[in-house]
Structures are given as structure tokens and as C-alpha cells.
Amino acid sequence: MKRFNPRLLVIAGTLLFAASCFINVSLTHDVGMYQLILPQLMRAAGQPLFTVPLSQMSTAGLEPRDTADASALSNMMRNLGGSIGIAMLSTMIDRREHFHFSVLAEAMTQNGALTQSRLSGLVAGMQAHMLDLAAAKGRALGLVATKFGGKPM
């Protein structure tokens, strides 16, 4: 920070962080470990490049007696913003999960080939613990129904 303008460090850190996010745009569930290394390294390099100068710039130019209060206020706002962001993302993920489960449950019928295959596998596994075939079928059907929002098929 003594050699470079802190604003340039913030810009460089933000660009590294944004570039790492853009690299991850095309990732699917088939991503391998080695495909995540470069974006993670870019984030690891970018985050301190913008957080440290921003912390320093938020208290620069203040009287020495005011720096402790300004630092505390800055940290409180950072923590509050992080908490709000986490709560918003948690809510969004929860709602999308319910939406996708309902879409899957609507598309799944008891007479479908994939459903029959899954049910027969579950019934076979349940029969190892239960003697009654009807009870094993009912338990397997109930298990599949609860996985998709509790709606019976």
C-alpha cells in the first residue's frame, strides 16, 4: 500500500474477484477439483487486495481519537451486511429448492419406468428388514413421497 495507490489495489482486487466468478459461470455438477483451483486462487488473491485498502481508506484522514470508533462502525456494518446477504441467499436457496422439488414431484408418476425401478429397488431393500411385502411397498412409496414434498403419488 506504500508503493501503490489504494484505489488501484481495490480495482485490481475487484477485477480478480469478478474474473474468478465469471470463470465459474459455465460450471456444472460434473466439475472436477482441478477446474476449481484457478478461480479459488484468483479469489484468494483478490479479496485481500480490496478489503485491506478499503479498511485503511475508511479510517484515513480521521483524528486519532476517532479512528477506533470509525473502525468499530466499519466492522459492524461489514458484519451486518454479511449477515443480511447470508440470510437473503439462504431464503433464495430454500425457495428454489421447494420449487424444484415440486417440479420433480409433478413430473414423477407411480407408473413411470424410472419410478418403478426406484420403487422396486427400495422394496427389495425394505424386504430384507420386513417380512410383509405389502408393508415394504407402502414404506417405499411413503419414502419416495416424502422426498418430494410429502405429496403422495
C-alpha positions in Angstrom: 0.0 0.0 0.0 3.0 2.3 0.3 4.0 1.7 -3.3 0.6 1.7 -5.0 -2.5 3.9 -4.8 -5.0 2.1 -2.6 -7.7 2.8 -5.1 -5.7 0.9 -7.7 -5.4 -2.1 -5.4 -9.2 -2.1 -4.8 -9.8 -2.0 -8.5 -7.3 -4.9 -9.1 -8.8 -6.9 -6.3 -12.4 -6.4 -7.5 -11.4 -7.3 -11.1 -9.7 -10.5 -9.9 -12.7 -11.4 -7.8 -15.1 -10.7 -10.7 -13.0 -12.7 -13.1 -13.0 -15.7 -10.8 -16.8 -15.5 -10.7 -17.0 -15.3 -14.5 -14.8 -18.4 -14.8 -17.3 -20.3 -12.7 -20.3 -19.2 -14.8 -20.2 -22.3 -17.0 -19.6 -24.9 -14.3 -21.9 -27.8 -14.0 -22.3 -30.7 -11.5 -19.6 -32.6 -13.4 -16.9 -30.1 -12.4 -13.6 -31.6 -11.3 -11.4 -30.5 -8.5 -8.7 -29.1 -10.8 -11.2 -26.8 -12.5 -11.8 -25.0 -9.2 -8.2 -24.3 -8.4 -7.7 -21.2 -10.6 -10.9 -19.4 -9.6 -10.2 -20.1 -5.9 -6.6 -18.8 -6.2 -7.9 -15.7 -8.0 -10.4 -15.1 -5.2 -7.7 -15.7 -2.6 -5.5 -13.0 -4.3 -8.3 -10.6 -5.0 -10.1 -10.4 -1.7 -7.2 -9.0 0.4 -6.4 -6.6 -2.4 -9.7 -4.9 -1.9 -10.6 -5.5 1.8 -7.3 -4.2 3.3 -7.1 -0.9 1.3 -10.9 -0.3 1.9 -10.4 -0.8 5.6 -7.5 1.6 5.6 -9.2 4.2 3.5 -12.3 4.1 5.7 -10.3 5.5 8.6 -7.8 7.6 6.7 -8.0 11.3 7.4 -9.7 10.9 10.8 -8.5 12.3 14.1 -6.6 9.7 16.1 -9.3 9.8 18.8 -12.0 8.9 16.2 -10.2 6.0 14.4 -11.3 3.4 17.0 -15.0 4.4 16.6 -14.8 4.5 12.8 -13.1 1.1 12.7 -15.8 -0.4 15.0 -18.6 1.2 12.9 -17.0 -0.1 9.7 -16.6 -3.6 11.1 -20.2 -3.6 12.4 -21.6 -2.6 9.0 -19.4 -5.3 7.3 -20.8 -7.9 9.7 -24.4 -6.7 9.3 -24.1 -6.7 5.5 -22.7 -10.2 5.6 -25.5 -11.4 7.8 -28.1 -9.9 5.6 -26.5 -11.3 2.5 -26.4 -14.8 4.0 -30.0 -14.6 5.1 -31.1 -13.5 1.6 -29.2 -16.3 -0.1 -30.5 -18.9 2.4 -34.0 -17.8 1.7 -33.5 -17.8 -2.0 -31.9 -21.3 -1.9 -34.7 -22.6 0.2 -37.4 -21.3 -2.1 -35.7 -22.6 -5.2 -35.3 -26.0 -3.6 -39.0 -26.2 -2.8 -39.8 -25.0 -6.4 -37.6 -27.7 -8.0 -38.9 -30.4 -5.7 -42.4 -29.5 -6.7 -41.5 -29.6 -10.4 -39.9 -33.0 -9.9 -42.8 -34.3 -8.0 -45.3 -33.2 -10.7 -43.3 -34.9 -13.4 -43.0 -38.2 -11.4 -45.8 -40.7 -11.6 -46.2 -44.0 -9.9 -46.4 -45.8 -13.3 -43.3 -44.2 -14.7 -40.4 -46.5 -15.6 -37.8 -44.7 -13.5 -40.2 -44.5 -10.6 -41.0 -48.2 -10.9 -37.3 -49.1 -11.0 -36.5 -47.0 -7.9 -39.5 -48.4 -6.0 -38.6 -51.9 -6.8 -35.1 -51.3 -5.5 -36.4 -49.7 -2.3 -38.9 -52.6 -1.8 -36.1 -55.1 -2.2 -34.1 -53.3 0.4 -37.0 -52.9 2.7 -37.9 -56.6 2.4 -34.6 -57.5 4.0 -35.9 -55.9 7.2 -39.6 -56.7 6.8 -41.3 -59.9 6.1 -44.5 -58.4 4.7 -44.3 -57.4 1.0 -47.3 -55.0 1.3 -45.7 -53.2 4.2 -42.4 -52.9 2.3 -44.2 -51.5 -0.7 -46.1 -49.0 1.4 -43.0 -47.9 3.2 -41.0 -47.5 0.0 -43.8 -45.5 -1.6 -44.0 -43.3 1.5 -40.3 -42.7 1.5 -40.3 -41.6 -2.2 -43.4 -39.4 -1.5 -41.7 -37.6 1.4 -38.6 -36.9 -0.6 -40.7 -34.8 -3.0 -42.6 -32.5 -0.7 -44.7 -35.1 1.1 -47.2 -35.4 -1.7 -48.4 -39.0 -2.3 -48.1 -40.2 -5.8 
